Amino acid sequence: MAQVKTKVLTAHVPITMAEKIDQMAYQRERSRGWIVKQALSEWLDQEEERNRLTREALADVDSGHVLDHRTVLAWADSLDTDKPMDVPR
């Protein structure tokens, strides 16, 4: 099995955050590094998805696939009524 190359990253974090990381690591019987890698992995996935959705939304705008603000407000206002409107398309 090929060994994955790694790189050490250093970050200054508030003491309270570091203590929470240490506590979670202890509770899960994992290292501090494992906790940080998990958190960074999740954050990177989230940011990549946010970027993908932003590009998708901008492509919709470029193609003219947008909704009028009033239409969206009317739909949102209807959600508190007995007969909410269908989601505008």
N, C-alpha and C positions, 0 to 999 in steps of 0.2 A: 504494500500500500504506500503510495507516495505521500511524503510528509508535506503538509501545508506550510508555506512560508508565512511568517508573522512579522509584525512591526509593533513596537511599543509606542503607545500614545500616552501622553501625560495631560491631565486636566486638573485644574484647581476647582474643587467643589465645596460648597458650604459644609461645615462640620456636621450639621444635622442630616444632610443627605448622605454623607459618608457613613454616619452611624446607622442609618436605615439600611444602607447597602450591606454593611457588616452584619446587621441583625438578620436580614433576609438570607444572606449567605449561610449564616450559622443555622437558621431554622431549616434550610433546605439541604444542609450538609454539602454545600457547594463552595467553590472559591469566590472571592470578591471578583476576580477576573471573569469568571463564568457569568456572574450576574450582570456585569457591565457589558459583556459581549452579547448577552441575550437582549438587553435593553437597546443597544446600538443596532442590532440586527432588526428588531421590531421598528425602531425609528426610521432606519433606512428604507425598509419595506413601505412604511406609511408615507414617507416623503416621495418615493418613486410612484406610488399610487396617486398621490396628490398631484404630482407633475403630469402623470398620464391623463387624469381627469381634467386638469386645466387645459392641456393641449386639445383634448376632445371638445371641451366647451368653446375654446377659441375657434376651432374648426367649424362648430355649429354657428357661431356668430358670423364668421367669414362667409358661410353658405347661406346666411339669411334665416336660419332656423332659430328664431327668437320669439319670445312672447312679449306682448305689450304689458307694461307695468300695471296698468289698470286691470287687465285681465287677471294677473297674478294676485293683486290685492283683493279683487272680488272673490276669487276662489278661496284665498286665505280667510277672508271675513266670513265666508259661508261655512267654514269648518266648525264654528260655534253655534250653528243653527240646527234645527231638526232635519233639514234637507240640504246637506252639503253638496256643492257642485262636484261634478267629475273633475279629475285632474286635467287642467288645460294641456293641450298638445299643440 
